[in-house]
């Protein structure tokens, strides 16, 4: 069953350029991971501090492996409260 993640990333003022670079590096690496079907980064139109990342994984197991991947671990280590926040909703397709 496909596993969907919608991640919301918020940068603190002054950290948006650094956050954008880190998110893009994470997206590039994640797309190369086994089981990653979609990894789309969207930025809010009226606020350059906010991103939404839409991910589709072949299975929850593939997503769980992603959680252990070096690129995501690096991103999480960078993401201190002074730099920004991350919240992720985990979903499956309803039908």
Beta strands, then each sheet from edge to edge (+ up, - down):
strand 1: 3-11
strand 2: 36-43
strand 3: 50-57
strand 4: 84-92
sheet 1: 2+ 3- 1+ 4-
end
